[in-house]
Amino acid sequence: MTRTGPGTPLGQLMRAYWQPVALVSEMSGERPVKAIRIMSEDLVLFRRDDDAAGAEEAAGTGGWGLVGRYCAHRGVDLSFGRREGRGLRCLYHGWLYGPDGRCLEQPAEPEHSNFAAKVRIPSYPCVERNGIVFAYLGTGDPPPFPAYDCFRAPEEYTFAFKGWWECNWLQGVEGGIDPSHVSFLHRFVGEDPREVYGQQFSEEVEGTGQKLSELVGASFRPDIEVESAEHGLRVFALRDLTEDVRHVRITNLVFPNAFVVPFGNGKAFCQWHVPIDDENHYWFMILYDFEEVTDKDTLLAQRLAEVSLPDYRPLRNRTNDWGFDPAEQRELTYTGMGLDINVHDQWAVESMGPVQDRTVERLGVSDRAVTANRRLLLKAITSFESGHPVPGLPLDAREAEELTGPLAIDTVTPADGWEEAWRLRESERRARSPWAGREVPRAQR
């Protein structure tokens, strides 16, 4: 469940899905060429500059090349290659590679040679979606994209970012689908002053008069229910505020390595945890707002203040104890690690070690989502190897259109009839949205 290199059972499964490989924003400027390492495979991503690429890019279906990092000739690093109209040219002997990995020119070979036609390096198709370049690293034709909200939202209602975490990808995913940790990890012992990433915890929950951080902190023993869904899993965290009122928070596992969570009033985000290798991974996020155009400049400034470029490594990390301050832990935050909840989550999954030793952990009832995910993952590996369907992987356009949502909401409902009440709230939110439509998606009814 943690090993994703080429040829591994899990690696083959994850390569069957579109995976994020880069932010579009990091590929701009004078040199849109970047070394990429994903699932222990070394590649080079580049923006094509030929006319055909421009047309494909305008349609959102191309404009990018993703090829093996090393020249087939003498193994030189192509991430330093010269970007030319038809691809990348190796600096050593001038071999030119197209975005399909084919060698197009070998200048030092005889003019009549057909040697180039026999040479090809790995290559993978790419598409651009709401600020992220996705690649398909599997075999055969790539699957169609699901109709998830993060892909359907107009670009101006979204914001994309990423970050490097020094641990296995599965630890990141399991942190995102664990609903009970928010009662402690993101708690405040002083007044919550947040106006940064994570400020949804300082927003008042409608109808309660309480901030979310106060509400979940006081109600630290939620009932957790998990159900199967076409996209993976749906996770309910239910907190009874009174005999008649219930707080309902719904998150989702988007199989195999993403999750969708509510993000304050009117927002949600989808976050993928993509292996760099078995001990490091990137998280990629698309935040989408159902009601308002996103303030990308402000969001970007907030995120850039927490990372170092060009690798997007967090400034708070293991080398400096994630910024831990004992005075802050006494007087302000539960963790003592600043106001950014992303750092709190990072500490939780990195402090386990690069690959968590799950043989010594002790899971309880509150870990239902974690155990359900592991069972689903093991079952899917076997199913995929046998050629059977797996969650969230559409076989055709019709199935892709039915993979919608997933619905993620943070709301208060009557204790009785909460199942119908949250769906009504979600339907009302979508009815107010300029883009989300007026009908609760079929797949979630």
C-alpha positions in Angstrom: 0.0 0.0 0.0 3.0 2.3 0.1 5.2 1.2 -2.8 4.4 2.9 -6.1 7.5 2.5 -8.2 7.3 1.1 -11.8 6.1 -2.5 -11.8 4.7 -2.5 -8.3 1.0 -3.6 -7.9 0.0 -0.3 -6.3 2.2 1.7 -8.8 0.3 0.1 -11.7 -3.0 0.9 -10.1 -2.2 4.5 -9.5 -0.8 5.0 -13.0 -4.2 4.1 -14.4 -5.6 7.4 -13.0 -4.7 11.0 -14.2 -2.1 12.3 -11.7 -1.0 15.9 -11.1 2.6 16.6 -12.1 3.0 20.4 -11.9 1.4 23.7 -11.3 0.8 25.7 -14.5 2.2 28.7 -12.7 5.6 27.1 -12.1 5.9 26.3 -15.8 5.7 30.0 -17.0 8.5 32.4 -17.6 11.5 32.2 -19.7 12.1 28.5 -19.4 8.9 26.3 -19.1 11.0 23.1 -18.7 11.1 21.2 -15.4 12.5 17.9 -14.0 9.7 15.8 -12.6 9.9 12.8 -10.3 6.7 10.9 -9.8 6.3 7.4 -8.4 10.1 7.0 -8.5 10.2 7.7 -12.2 12.3 10.6 -13.5 10.7 12.7 -16.3 10.9 16.1 -17.9 7.8 18.3 -18.4 7.9 21.1 -21.0 5.5 23.4 -22.6 5.5 22.9 -26.3 5.9 26.0 -28.5 4.9 24.7 -31.9 1.7 25.8 -33.6 -0.1 22.4 -33.1 0.6 22.6 -29.4 -0.9 26.1 -29.2 -4.2 24.8 -30.7 -4.2 21.9 -28.3 -3.5 24.0 -25.4 -6.3 26.4 -26.3 -8.7 23.4 -26.2 -7.3 22.3 -22.9 -6.2 18.9 -24.3 -2.5 19.4 -24.8 0.3 21.9 -25.2 2.6 19.9 -23.0 5.2 17.2 -23.4 6.2 14.8 -20.6 9.1 12.5 -21.5 11.9 10.4 -19.9 14.5 12.5 -18.3 17.6 10.9 -19.8 18.7 10.9 -23.4 18.7 7.4 -25.0 22.1 8.1 -26.5 24.5 8.7 -23.6 22.2 9.2 -20.7 22.5 13.0 -20.5 19.9 14.9 -18.4 17.2 16.3 -20.8 15.8 18.7 -18.2 18.7 21.0 -19.3 17.7 20.5 -23.0 17.0 23.3 -25.4 13.2 23.7 -26.0 12.6 23.8 -29.8 9.5 23.9 -31.9 9.1 20.2 -32.0 10.4 19.2 -28.6 13.6 19.1 -26.6 17.1 18.9 -28.0 19.8 17.2 -26.0 22.8 19.5 -25.3 25.4 16.8 -25.7 25.0 15.7 -29.4 21.9 17.5 -30.5 19.4 14.6 -30.5 15.9 16.1 -30.7 12.9 14.4 -29.0 9.3 15.1 -29.7 6.5 15.2 -27.0 5.7 11.6 -27.9 9.2 10.5 -27.0 10.3 9.8 -30.6 13.8 10.8 -31.6 13.3 13.2 -34.5 16.9 14.2 -35.3 20.5 12.9 -34.8 22.7 15.6 -36.4 25.9 13.6 -36.1 24.6 10.5 -37.8 24.9 10.1 -41.6 22.2 11.8 -43.6 20.8 8.5 -45.0 20.6 6.9 -41.5 17.3 5.6 -40.2 18.7 5.1 -36.7 16.5 7.9 -35.2 13.4 6.1 -36.2 14.4 3.2 -34.0 14.9 5.4 -30.9 12.2 6.4 -28.4 12.1 7.4 -24.8 9.2 7.2 -22.4 6.4 9.7 -22.9 3.0 10.4 -21.4 0.0 12.4 -22.4 -0.8 15.6 -20.4 -3.8 17.9 -20.0 -4.3 21.1 -18.1 -7.1 21.6 -15.7 -7.7 24.6 -13.5 -4.1 25.5 -12.9 -2.6 22.0 -12.7 -0.9 19.8 -15.4 -2.2 16.3 -15.2 -0.4 13.3 -16.8 -1.5 9.8 -17.6 1.3 7.3 -16.8 -0.6 4.1 -17.5 -0.9 1.9 -20.5 -3.4 2.1 -23.3 -5.7 5.1 -23.8 -6.1 7.4 -20.9 -9.5 7.5 -19.1 -11.9 10.5 -19.5 -11.8 13.1 -16.7 -14.6 12.7 -14.2 -17.1 15.6 -13.9 -15.9 16.5 -10.4 -16.6 20.0 -9.2 -12.9 20.8 -9.1 -12.8 20.3 -12.9 -16.2 21.7 -13.7 -15.6 25.0 -11.8 -14.7 28.0 -14.0 -11.1 28.9 -13.7 -11.8 32.2 -12.0 -13.6 30.4 -9.2 -10.6 28.2 -8.4 -7.1 28.4 -7.0 -4.3 25.7 -7.3 -1.2 25.1 -5.2 1.1 22.3 -4.1 3.6 21.5 -1.3 6.3 18.9 -0.6 5.8 16.6 2.4 8.6 14.3 3.6 6.7 11.1 4.1 4.9 8.4 2.1 1.8 9.5 0.1 -0.6 7.3 2.1 0.1 9.1 5.3 -1.0 12.3 3.7 -4.3 10.8 2.4 -5.1 9.2 5.7 -4.7 12.5 7.5 -7.2 14.1 5.1 -9.9 11.5 5.6 -9.6 11.3 9.4 -12.4 13.5 10.7 -11.8 13.3 14.5 -8.3 14.9 14.5 -9.8 18.4 13.8 -11.1 18.5 17.4 -7.5 18.6 18.7 -4.9 19.3 16.0 -6.4 22.5 14.8 -7.7 23.7 18.2 -7.0 27.1 19.8 -6.4 27.6 23.5 -6.5 31.4 23.0 -8.5 33.6 20.7 -8.3 32.5 17.1 -6.9 35.4 15.1 -6.6 33.5 11.8 -6.9 35.3 8.5 -4.8 32.7 6.6 -5.2 29.3 5.1 -7.3 27.4 7.6 -9.5 30.4 8.5 -12.6 28.2 7.9 -12.0 27.0 11.4 -12.4 30.6 12.7 -15.7 31.1 10.7 -19.0 30.9 12.6 -21.0 27.8 11.8 -24.4 28.8 10.6 -27.0 28.7 13.3 -24.7 27.9 16.2 -23.1 31.2 17.3 -19.8 29.3 17.5 -16.7 29.2 15.4 -15.9 25.8 13.9 -12.8 25.5 16.0 -14.8 26.0 19.1 -17.6 23.6 18.1 -15.4 20.7 17.1 -13.1 21.3 20.1 -16.0 21.1 22.5 -17.6 18.1 20.8 -14.5 15.9 20.4 -16.3 12.5 20.2 -18.1 12.5 16.9 -20.0 9.6 15.5 -18.2 8.6 12.3 -19.9 6.8 9.5 -18.4 5.6 6.3 -20.2 4.5 3.1 -19.0 3.4 -0.3 -19.5 5.7 -3.2 -18.7 5.6 -6.9 -15.8 8.0 -6.3 -14.4 6.0 -3.3 -15.7 6.7 0.2 -18.0 9.3 1.8 -17.2 10.0 5.4 -19.7 11.6 7.9 -18.6 13.2 11.2 -21.7 13.8 13.3 -21.7 15.9 16.5 -24.9 16.3 18.6 -24.9 19.9 19.8 -28.2 19.6 21.6 -30.9 17.0 21.7 -32.4 18.6 18.6 -29.4 19.9 16.7 -26.6 18.1 14.9 -23.4 19.3 13.3 -22.8 17.4 10.0 -19.4 17.5 8.3 -18.9 15.4 5.2 -15.6 14.6 3.5 -14.7 12.2 0.7 -12.0 9.9 -0.4 -11.6 10.3 -4.2 -9.9 7.0 -4.9 -7.0 6.3 -5.0 -5.1 9.3 -3.7 -7.2 12.4 -3.3 -9.9 13.7 -1.0 -12.5 16.5 -1.0 -13.3 18.4 2.1 -15.4 21.5 2.9 -13.5 24.7 3.3 -15.6 27.2 5.2 -18.8 28.8 3.9 -19.3 28.2 0.2 -15.9 26.5 -0.6 -14.3 23.1 -0.9 -11.1 21.7 -2.2 -9.8 18.6 -3.8 -6.3 17.5 -2.7 -4.2 14.8 -4.3 -1.2 13.2 -2.6 1.2 12.2 -5.3 4.3 10.1 -4.6 7.6 11.5 -5.5 9.1 8.3 -4.3 8.1 6.0 -1.4 9.4 8.4 1.2 8.3 11.8 -0.2 5.3 13.2 -1.9 3.6 16.4 -3.2 0.1 17.4 -2.3 -1.7 19.3 -5.1 -4.8 21.2 -4.4 -7.6 22.8 -6.4 -9.7 25.1 -4.2 -13.1 26.0 -5.6 -15.7 28.5 -4.5 -19.3 28.0 -5.2 -20.3 31.6 -4.7 -17.4 34.1 -5.3 -14.5 34.6 -7.7 -11.3 33.6 -5.8 -8.7 36.2 -4.8 -5.8 34.4 -6.4 -3.2 37.0 -5.5 -4.0 36.9 -1.8 -4.2 33.2 -1.7 -1.0 32.8 -3.5 0.8 35.3 -1.2 -0.4 33.4 1.8 0.8 30.1 0.4 4.2 31.4 -0.8 4.9 32.8 2.6 5.0 29.2 3.9 7.3 27.5 1.3 10.6 27.8 -0.4 10.9 27.7 -4.1 11.5 26.1 -6.6 10.6 22.8 -4.8 7.7 24.1 -2.6 9.2 22.7 0.5 7.6 24.0 3.7 9.7 26.5 5.7 8.5 24.8 8.9 9.8 21.2 8.7 11.6 18.5 10.6 14.9 20.4 10.6 13.4 23.2 12.8 10.7 21.2 14.7 8.0 22.6 12.4 8.4 25.9 14.1 7.3 24.6 17.5 7.1 27.3 20.2 6.2 26.2 23.7 4.9 29.6 24.7 2.6 29.6 21.7 1.4 26.1 22.7 0.6 27.4 26.2 -1.2 30.6 25.2 -2.6 30.3 21.6 -2.5 27.2 19.5 -2.9 23.6 20.5 0.2 22.6 18.5 2.4 25.6 19.1 3.3 25.4 15.4 1.7 28.6 14.0 -1.7 29.5 12.5 -1.5 27.6 9.3 -3.4 24.3 9.6 -1.4 22.9 6.7 1.7 22.9 9.0 -0.3 21.0 11.7 -1.3 18.3 9.2 2.2 18.2 7.8 3.7 17.6 11.3 1.2 14.9 12.1 2.0 12.8 9.0 5.8 13.6 8.8 6.4 12.9 12.5 5.4 9.3 12.0 8.5 8.8 9.9 9.0 8.5 6.1 6.9 5.3 6.0 4.7 4.7 9.1 5.1 1.3 10.8 1.5 0.3 10.8 2.2 -3.0 12.7 2.5 -1.1 16.0 -0.5 1.3 15.7 -3.7 0.8 17.6 -6.8 1.7 15.6 -10.2 2.4 17.3 -13.8 3.1 16.3 -12.9 6.7 15.5 -10.5 5.4 12.8 -13.3 3.9 10.6 -12.4 6.0 7.6 -8.7 4.9 7.8 -9.5 1.2 8.0 -12.1 1.5 5.3 -9.7 3.1 3.0 -7.0 0.4 3.6 -9.5 -2.3 2.9 -10.7 -0.6 -0.3 -7.1 -0.1 -1.4 -6.1 -3.7 -1.0 -9.3 -4.9 -2.7 -8.7 -2.5 -5.6 -5.2 -3.7 -6.2 -6.5 -7.2 -6.5 -9.4 -6.1 -8.7 -7.2 -4.1 -11.0 -4.7 -6.9 -11.5 -7.7 -9.1 -12.4 -9.0 -6.6 -14.9 -12.1 -5.7 -12.9 -13.5 -2.2 -12.3 -12.0 0.0 -9.6 -13.6 3.1 -7.9 -13.3 6.5 -9.6 -11.9 5.1 -12.9 -14.5 5.7 -15.6 -14.4 3.4 -18.6 -16.1 5.8 -21.0 -17.5 9.3 -21.3 -20.9 8.3 -19.9 -19.4 6.9 -16.7 -17.2 10.0 -16.4 -20.2 12.3 -16.5 -21.7 10.3 -13.6 -18.7 10.8 -11.4 -19.8 14.2 -10.0 -19.4 16.2 -6.8 -18.2 14.8 -4.5 -20.5 16.6 -2.1 -18.6 18.1 0.8 -20.4 20.2 3.4 -20.1 21.6 6.9 -23.6 22.4 8.2 -26.0 22.2 11.1 -29.2 20.1 10.8 -32.1 18.8 12.9 -31.0 15.7 14.8 -33.9 13.9 13.2 -33.8 13.7 9.5 -30.3 14.9 9.1 -29.7 12.7 6.1 -32.3 14.6 4.1 -31.4 18.0 5.6 -27.8 18.1 4.5 -28.7 17.2 1.0 -31.2 20.0 0.9 -28.6 22.4 2.2 -26.2 21.3 -0.5 -28.9 21.6 -3.2 -29.6 25.2 -2.0 -25.9 26.1 -2.1 -25.7 24.8 -5.7 -28.8 26.7 -6.6 -27.1 30.0 -5.4 -23.9 29.2 -7.3 -23.2 30.9 -10.6 -21.8 27.7 -11.9 -22.6 24.6 -9.9 -26.2 24.1 -11.2 -29.4 23.6 -9.4 -29.6 19.8 -9.1 -27.9 17.5 -6.6 -25.8 15.2 -8.7 -27.3 11.9 -9.6 -24.5 9.8 -8.3 -24.9 11.3 -4.8 -28.7 10.8 -4.4 
